[in-house]
Amino acid sequence: MIKNQKIYVIGGGLIGASWTATFIFHGWSVHVVDPAPDALEKLRPVVSQALIALRVVSPEVTTELGEITVSPELPEQMNDAAWVQENGPEDITKKRAMLADMDRRTPPEVVIASSTSSLLASDMQVDCEGAERVLVAHPFNPPHLIPLVEIVPGAKTAPWAVDAAMAFYTRLGKKPVRVKKEVPGHLANRLASAVYREAAHIVAEGIADVADIDAAMAYGPGLRWAIMGPHMTYHLGGGEGGIAHYLEHLGDSQEERWKHLGNTPLSEDVRQKIIAGVLAEAGGRTLNELVAERDTCLVELLKVLATNRK
């Protein structure tokens, strides 16, 4: 961290606020750009709550907290920028304009990272003169707790920018992963989408209720996947022969299951069944209550993983 430098967070919504808390927790001053007239008032309580959770998850971090400033527009000059984290609307036209504007205002060595969950860096960087420093750095919600950050370069992104992103997020205690090829949805969202497609199909076919589908995931594969991913999980499922034995002896049965996976359209009927099932599972708990429950469990899970992982 260089004195008098700051991180610019573009967009102070759900993801931007979570990123802001992360950066402040690690000592950075943050300038949030958000056109909403009450942006700072909305931002402060979200950041405060996130900082409480971060102190529990990472008590070893003793850096003095950074500060927040907010403006409705990008400053004319952003020469004090050390990093830019863009969290604007998922609209390719708006992204191109925003990134090109940031590119004109920031020093050429500053990485401009987009939190986009689905758009491609190659499509967003086309109007940037400094396209080599533009990339995707997609977090998982909530970014202040979930360690994953997907680093996805565009066609014009330089290797130095990717290396800088990997190092930057690692210093923040994140788990950055390099995605070698651009595809819509990047990496983790594609994996999650594959699971959710089958979850919706199971609802449509009447195989199980929404609550039971969620329970099957949360109390089955979900527990193992919090520790290790699908490839390593099947490696352990292969006995002494590991993944080679698994693929040799159970690969055919895996392919047979793939043949029966669904590709159900989200028709109005299916949507209503899912909505009704989710509301029943929520049992009257509000979204804020469910978020608090999720985050409390995430904090405890992260503490366990931090203690037991080398």
C-alpha positions as CSV (number, residue, x, y, z in Angstrom):
1,M,0.0,0.0,0.0
2,I,1.4,3.4,-1.0
3,K,0.6,6.4,1.2
4,N,-2.1,8.8,-0.2
5,Q,-3.3,6.2,-2.7
6,K,-6.9,4.8,-2.6
7,I,-9.1,2.3,-4.1
8,Y,-12.0,3.5,-6.3
9,V,-15.2,1.4,-6.0
10,I,-17.6,2.1,-8.8
11,G,-21.1,1.4,-7.7
12,G,-22.1,1.2,-4.0
13,G,-24.8,-1.4,-4.2
14,L,-24.7,-4.9,-2.6
15,I,-21.4,-6.0,-4.2
16,G,-19.8,-2.6,-4.1
17,A,-20.6,-2.1,-0.4
18,S,-19.1,-5.5,0.4
19,W,-16.0,-4.8,-1.5
20,T,-15.7,-1.4,0.2
21,A,-15.8,-3.1,3.6
22,T,-13.1,-5.6,2.5
23,F,-10.8,-2.8,1.3
24,I,-11.3,-0.7,4.4
25,F,-10.7,-3.7,6.7
26,H,-7.3,-4.1,5.1
27,G,-6.4,-0.4,5.6
28,W,-7.3,1.1,2.3
29,S,-9.1,4.4,2.0
30,V,-11.9,3.9,-0.5
31,H,-13.7,6.4,-2.8
32,V,-17.1,5.1,-3.8
33,V,-18.7,6.5,-7.0
34,D,-22.5,6.2,-6.9
35,P,-25.1,8.5,-8.4
36,A,-27.7,7.8,-5.7
37,P,-28.3,10.9,-3.5
38,D,-28.3,8.8,-0.3
39,A,-25.5,6.5,-1.3
40,L,-23.4,7.2,1.8
41,E,-26.3,6.7,4.2
42,K,-27.1,3.4,2.6
43,L,-23.4,2.4,2.4
44,R,-22.4,3.0,6.1
45,P,-24.7,0.4,7.8
46,V,-23.8,-2.3,5.3
47,V,-20.1,-1.7,5.6
48,S,-20.3,-1.5,9.4
49,Q,-22.1,-4.9,9.6
50,A,-19.6,-6.4,7.2
51,L,-16.7,-5.1,9.3
52,I,-18.1,-6.9,12.3
53,A,-18.1,-10.2,10.5
54,L,-14.6,-9.6,9.1
55,R,-13.2,-9.0,12.6
56,V,-14.6,-12.4,13.7
57,V,-13.3,-14.2,10.6
58,S,-9.9,-12.6,10.5
59,P,-8.9,-11.4,14.0
60,E,-5.2,-11.5,13.0
61,V,-5.7,-8.5,10.8
62,T,-4.9,-5.5,12.9
63,T,-4.5,-2.8,10.3
64,E,-6.1,0.5,11.1
65,L,-9.3,0.9,9.2
66,G,-9.4,3.0,6.0
67,E,-12.0,5.7,5.3
68,I,-14.8,6.2,2.9
69,T,-15.6,9.1,0.7
70,V,-18.5,9.2,-1.8
71,S,-19.1,11.2,-5.0
72,P,-22.0,10.9,-7.6
73,E,-19.5,11.0,-10.5
74,L,-16.0,10.0,-11.3
75,P,-13.5,12.7,-10.2
76,E,-11.9,14.5,-13.2
77,Q,-8.5,13.1,-12.3
78,M,-7.9,9.8,-10.4
79,N,-4.2,10.1,-10.1
80,D,-4.3,8.8,-6.5
81,A,-5.9,5.5,-7.7
82,A,-4.1,2.3,-6.7
83,W,-6.9,0.0,-7.9
84,V,-10.4,0.3,-9.5
85,Q,-13.2,-2.2,-8.7
86,E,-16.2,-1.6,-11.0
87,N,-19.6,-2.9,-10.0
88,G,-22.0,-1.2,-12.3
89,P,-25.1,-2.5,-14.1
90,E,-24.8,-5.7,-16.2
91,D,-25.3,-3.8,-19.4
92,I,-22.5,-4.1,-22.0
93,T,-23.1,-0.6,-23.5
94,K,-22.9,1.0,-20.0
95,K,-19.9,-1.1,-19.1
96,R,-17.9,0.0,-22.2
97,A,-18.6,3.6,-21.6
98,M,-17.8,3.4,-17.8
99,L,-14.6,1.5,-18.3
100,A,-13.4,3.8,-21.1
101,D,-14.1,6.8,-18.8
102,M,-12.1,5.2,-16.0
103,D,-9.3,4.4,-18.4
104,R,-9.0,8.1,-19.4
105,R,-8.8,9.3,-15.8
106,T,-6.5,6.8,-14.1
107,P,-2.7,6.2,-14.4
108,P,-1.9,3.6,-17.0
109,E,-0.4,1.2,-14.5
110,V,-3.6,0.9,-12.4
111,V,-5.6,-2.3,-13.0
112,I,-9.3,-1.7,-13.7
113,A,-11.2,-4.8,-12.5
114,S,-14.9,-5.5,-13.2
115,S,-17.0,-7.5,-10.8
116,T,-19.3,-8.6,-13.7
117,S,-20.9,-12.0,-13.2
118,S,-21.4,-12.8,-16.9
119,L,-20.0,-10.3,-19.3
120,L,-16.7,-10.9,-21.1
121,A,-13.6,-8.6,-20.6
122,S,-13.0,-8.7,-24.3
123,D,-16.4,-7.1,-24.9
124,M,-16.0,-4.5,-22.2
125,Q,-12.5,-3.3,-23.0
126,V,-13.0,-2.4,-26.7
127,D,-13.2,1.3,-26.2
128,C,-10.3,1.5,-23.7
129,E,-7.0,2.9,-24.9
130,G,-5.4,1.1,-22.0
131,A,-7.2,-2.2,-22.6
132,E,-4.2,-4.1,-21.4
133,R,-5.0,-3.3,-17.8
134,V,-8.8,-4.2,-17.9
135,L,-10.0,-7.6,-16.7
136,V,-12.7,-9.3,-14.9
137,A,-12.4,-9.9,-11.1
138,H,-15.6,-11.6,-10.2
139,P,-16.4,-12.2,-6.6
140,F,-19.0,-14.5,-5.0
141,N,-21.7,-12.8,-2.9
142,P,-21.0,-11.6,-0.2
143,P,-17.4,-10.6,-1.3
144,H,-16.3,-9.7,2.2
145,L,-16.9,-13.3,3.4
146,I,-16.6,-15.5,0.3
147,P,-12.9,-15.9,-0.6
148,L,-13.3,-16.7,-4.3
149,V,-12.3,-14.1,-6.9
150,E,-12.3,-15.2,-10.6
151,I,-9.7,-13.5,-12.6
152,V,-10.6,-13.5,-16.3
153,P,-8.5,-11.6,-18.8
154,G,-9.8,-10.3,-22.1
155,A,-8.2,-10.6,-25.5
156,K,-6.1,-7.4,-24.9
157,T,-5.4,-7.9,-21.2
158,A,-1.7,-8.0,-20.5
159,P,-0.1,-10.8,-18.4
160,W,1.2,-8.2,-15.9
161,A,-2.3,-7.1,-15.1
162,V,-3.4,-10.7,-14.4
163,D,-0.4,-11.3,-12.2
164,A,-1.1,-8.0,-10.4
165,A,-4.7,-9.1,-9.8
166,M,-3.7,-12.5,-8.4
167,A,-1.3,-10.8,-6.0
168,F,-3.7,-8.0,-5.0
169,Y,-6.6,-10.2,-4.0
170,T,-4.3,-12.8,-2.3
171,R,-3.0,-10.0,-0.1
172,L,-6.6,-9.3,0.8
173,G,-7.0,-12.9,2.1
174,K,-9.0,-14.0,-1.0
175,K,-8.6,-17.1,-3.1
176,P,-8.2,-15.8,-6.7
177,V,-8.4,-18.4,-9.5
178,R,-7.2,-17.8,-13.1
179,V,-9.8,-18.6,-15.8
180,K,-7.9,-19.4,-18.9
181,K,-10.6,-19.0,-21.5
182,E,-13.5,-16.5,-21.6
183,V,-17.0,-18.0,-21.4
184,P,-20.3,-16.4,-20.3
185,G,-20.6,-16.9,-16.5
186,H,-16.9,-17.4,-16.1
187,L,-16.2,-20.5,-13.9
188,A,-18.1,-20.8,-10.6
189,N,-21.4,-19.5,-11.9
190,R,-21.3,-22.1,-14.6
191,L,-20.9,-24.9,-12.0
192,A,-23.6,-23.4,-9.9
193,S,-25.9,-23.0,-12.9
194,A,-25.4,-26.7,-13.8
195,V,-26.6,-27.7,-10.3
196,Y,-29.5,-25.2,-10.4
197,R,-30.7,-26.4,-13.8
198,E,-31.1,-29.9,-12.4
199,A,-32.7,-28.5,-9.2
200,A,-35.3,-26.8,-11.3
201,H,-35.8,-29.9,-13.4
202,I,-36.4,-32.0,-10.3
203,V,-39.1,-29.5,-9.2
204,A,-40.7,-29.5,-12.6
205,E,-40.8,-33.3,-12.7
206,G,-42.2,-33.6,-9.2
207,I,-39.3,-35.8,-8.1
208,A,-38.9,-33.8,-4.8
209,D,-40.1,-30.7,-3.1
210,V,-38.0,-27.5,-3.0
211,A,-37.1,-27.8,0.6
212,D,-35.9,-31.4,0.2
213,I,-33.9,-30.5,-2.8
214,D,-32.2,-27.8,-0.8
215,A,-31.7,-30.0,2.1
216,A,-30.2,-32.8,-0.1
217,M,-27.6,-30.3,-1.4
218,A,-26.8,-28.5,1.9
219,Y,-26.5,-31.7,4.0
220,G,-24.9,-33.8,1.3
221,P,-22.6,-32.6,-1.6
222,G,-22.6,-29.0,-0.2
223,L,-20.8,-30.0,2.9
224,R,-18.1,-31.9,1.0
225,W,-17.8,-29.1,-1.6
226,A,-17.1,-26.5,1.2
227,I,-13.9,-28.5,1.8
228,M,-12.8,-29.6,-1.6
229,G,-14.2,-29.4,-5.2
230,P,-15.8,-32.1,-7.3
231,H,-12.7,-33.5,-8.9
232,M,-10.9,-34.0,-5.5
233,T,-14.1,-35.3,-3.9
234,Y,-14.3,-38.1,-6.5
235,H,-10.6,-38.7,-6.1
236,L,-11.4,-39.6,-2.5
237,G,-14.4,-41.6,-3.7
238,G,-12.1,-43.9,-5.8
239,G,-10.6,-45.7,-2.8
240,E,-6.9,-46.6,-2.9
241,G,-6.9,-46.1,-6.7
242,G,-8.1,-42.5,-6.4
243,I,-9.6,-40.7,-9.4
244,A,-8.1,-43.2,-11.9
245,H,-10.0,-46.0,-10.2
246,Y,-13.2,-43.9,-9.9
247,L,-13.2,-43.1,-13.6
248,E,-12.4,-46.6,-14.6
249,H,-15.0,-48.3,-12.5
250,L,-17.7,-45.6,-12.0
251,G,-17.2,-43.4,-15.1
252,D,-19.9,-45.3,-17.0
253,S,-22.4,-44.9,-14.2
254,Q,-21.6,-41.2,-14.1
255,E,-22.2,-40.9,-17.8
256,E,-25.5,-42.8,-17.4
257,R,-26.6,-40.2,-14.8
258,W,-25.7,-37.4,-17.2
259,K,-28.0,-38.9,-19.8
260,H,-31.0,-38.4,-17.5
261,L,-30.2,-34.9,-16.4
262,G,-32.9,-32.4,-17.3
263,N,-32.9,-29.2,-19.4
264,T,-36.3,-27.8,-18.2
265,P,-37.3,-24.4,-19.5
266,L,-38.2,-21.9,-16.7
267,S,-41.9,-21.7,-17.7
268,E,-44.3,-19.7,-15.7
269,D,-45.6,-22.9,-14.1
270,V,-42.2,-24.0,-13.1
271,R,-41.3,-20.6,-11.7
272,Q,-44.5,-20.5,-9.6
273,K,-43.7,-23.9,-8.2
274,I,-40.2,-22.8,-7.3
275,I,-41.4,-19.6,-5.7
276,A,-44.1,-21.4,-3.7
277,G,-41.5,-23.9,-2.5
278,V,-38.9,-21.3,-1.5
279,L,-41.5,-19.3,0.4
280,A,-42.6,-22.4,2.2
281,E,-39.0,-23.3,3.0
282,A,-38.4,-19.8,4.3
283,G,-41.2,-20.3,6.8
284,G,-41.9,-16.6,7.2
285,R,-38.3,-15.6,7.7
286,T,-37.5,-12.3,6.0
287,L,-34.7,-11.8,3.5
288,N,-32.7,-9.9,6.1
289,E,-33.2,-12.8,8.6
290,L,-32.1,-15.3,6.0
291,V,-29.0,-13.3,5.1
292,A,-28.1,-12.9,8.8
293,E,-28.4,-16.7,9.2
294,R,-26.4,-17.4,6.1
295,D,-23.6,-15.0,7.1
296,T,-23.4,-16.3,10.7
297,C,-22.9,-19.8,9.3
298,L,-20.4,-18.6,6.8
299,V,-18.3,-16.9,9.5
300,E,-18.3,-20.1,11.6
301,L,-17.4,-22.2,8.5
302,L,-14.6,-19.9,7.5
303,K,-13.2,-20.1,11.0
304,V,-13.2,-23.9,10.9
305,L,-11.6,-24.0,7.5
306,A,-8.9,-21.4,8.5
307,T,-8.0,-23.6,11.5
308,N,-7.8,-26.9,9.7
309,R,-6.3,-26.0,6.3
310,K,-2.6,-25.8,5.8
